Amino acid sequence: MAPDSPPNATDHLDDDDYPAYTMGRAAELIGTTPAFLRALGEARLITPLRSGGGHRRYSRYQLRIAARARELVDQGTPIEAACRIIILEDQLEEALRLNDELRRRESGADRADRG
């Protein structure tokens, strides 16, 4: 798309971070209530973007996080604990990814030193 051309409705179809869903639709998609989504926002697990009119808008990525929170809450985990668990899971995933990346770099450097 040229820099000066207007945005196309299909430009964001593959963008997991595009805030495409209204609060009502987001709640419907993950089988919960708008109040649950507001609680996740108050716990700072997800921060929806705001439309020009001030309405909350959620991305697919945020919906996946909210769905994970709902799973934990449905299993009896208090919402605050569910949010903390998800944050820790995310931090662990990132640490493992970084570890793998560093191991690959180190392995490549070792091969280069031997070659």
VMD Tcl script that draws the C-alpha trace (Angstrom):
set ca {
  {0.00 0.00 0.00}
  {1.35 3.42 -0.93}
  {1.96 5.78 2.01}
  {-0.68 8.26 0.80}
  {-3.42 5.77 -0.07}
  {-6.39 5.43 2.31}
  {-6.50 2.37 4.58}
  {-8.37 -0.62 3.24}
  {-10.74 -2.65 5.43}
  {-8.72 -5.80 4.70}
  {-5.35 -4.28 5.67}
  {-5.60 -5.61 9.25}
  {-7.05 -9.09 8.70}
  {-3.80 -10.81 9.71}
  {-2.84 -8.33 12.43}
  {-3.25 -9.96 15.87}
  {-2.76 -6.58 17.55}
  {-5.38 -4.65 15.59}
  {-8.21 -3.58 17.96}
  {-11.04 -4.95 15.86}
  {-13.56 -6.11 18.46}
  {-16.00 -4.12 20.53}
  {-16.39 -5.07 24.17}
  {-19.70 -6.81 23.53}
  {-18.36 -8.82 20.60}
  {-15.14 -9.68 22.47}
  {-17.12 -10.94 25.47}
  {-19.38 -12.97 23.18}
  {-16.41 -14.54 21.37}
  {-14.80 -15.82 24.55}
  {-18.05 -16.63 26.32}
  {-17.85 -14.14 29.14}
  {-19.31 -10.80 30.15}
  {-18.18 -7.22 29.54}
  {-17.70 -6.94 33.32}
  {-15.11 -9.73 33.16}
  {-13.21 -7.85 30.43}
  {-13.38 -4.65 32.48}
  {-11.97 -6.57 35.48}
  {-9.04 -7.78 33.36}
  {-8.42 -4.18 32.36}
  {-8.56 -3.03 35.99}
  {-6.06 -5.80 36.87}
  {-3.91 -4.46 33.99}
  {-3.72 -7.84 32.30}
  {-5.02 -6.33 29.08}
  {-5.38 -2.71 28.11}
  {-7.91 -2.22 25.33}
  {-7.48 0.65 22.95}
  {-10.21 3.27 22.82}
  {-12.17 4.22 19.74}
  {-12.68 7.86 18.82}
  {-15.88 7.74 20.86}
  {-14.09 6.28 23.89}
  {-15.34 2.70 23.49}
  {-13.04 -0.20 24.37}
  {-11.66 -2.16 21.41}
  {-9.87 -5.52 21.73}
  {-7.39 -7.34 19.51}
  {-7.24 -11.07 18.81}
  {-4.09 -11.26 20.95}
  {-5.96 -9.67 23.88}
  {-8.85 -12.08 23.36}
  {-6.48 -15.05 23.64}
  {-5.18 -13.66 26.94}
  {-8.72 -13.04 28.18}
  {-9.75 -16.57 27.17}
  {-6.81 -17.99 29.16}
  {-7.88 -15.90 32.17}
  {-11.41 -17.20 31.80}
  {-10.14 -20.81 31.79}
  {-8.28 -20.23 35.04}
  {-11.21 -18.44 36.68}
  {-13.58 -21.20 35.56}
  {-11.26 -23.66 37.34}
  {-11.68 -21.71 40.57}
  {-8.65 -19.42 40.44}
  {-9.35 -15.91 41.76}
  {-9.10 -13.32 38.98}
  {-6.09 -11.55 40.53}
  {-4.20 -14.86 40.78}
  {-5.23 -15.80 37.22}
  {-3.80 -12.52 35.96}
  {-0.54 -13.12 37.82}
  {-0.29 -16.68 36.48}
  {-0.73 -15.44 32.91}
  {1.91 -12.75 33.37}
  {4.33 -15.34 34.77}
  {3.55 -17.75 31.92}
  {4.30 -14.98 29.44}
  {7.58 -14.10 31.18}
  {8.61 -17.77 31.23}
  {7.82 -18.15 27.52}
  {9.92 -15.08 26.72}
  {12.83 -16.30 28.88}
  {12.78 -19.70 27.18}
  {12.73 -18.02 23.77}
  {15.72 -15.85 24.70}
  {17.57 -18.89 26.08}
  {17.05 -20.76 22.82}
  {18.24 -17.77 20.82}
  {21.38 -17.41 22.94}
  {22.13 -21.14 22.64}
  {21.81 -20.95 18.85}
  {24.15 -17.94 18.74}
  {26.64 -19.64 21.05}
  {26.49 -22.84 19.00}
  {27.09 -20.87 15.80}
  {30.01 -18.99 17.37}
  {31.57 -22.29 18.53}
  {31.35 -23.72 15.01}
  {32.89 -20.55 13.56}
  {35.78 -20.74 16.05}
  {36.48 -24.36 15.07}
  {36.21 -23.69 11.33}
}
mol new
graphics top color blue
foreach p $ca { graphics top sphere $p radius 0.5 }
foreach p [lrange $ca 0 end-1] q [lrange $ca 1 end] { graphics top cylinder $p $q radius 0.2 }
display resetview
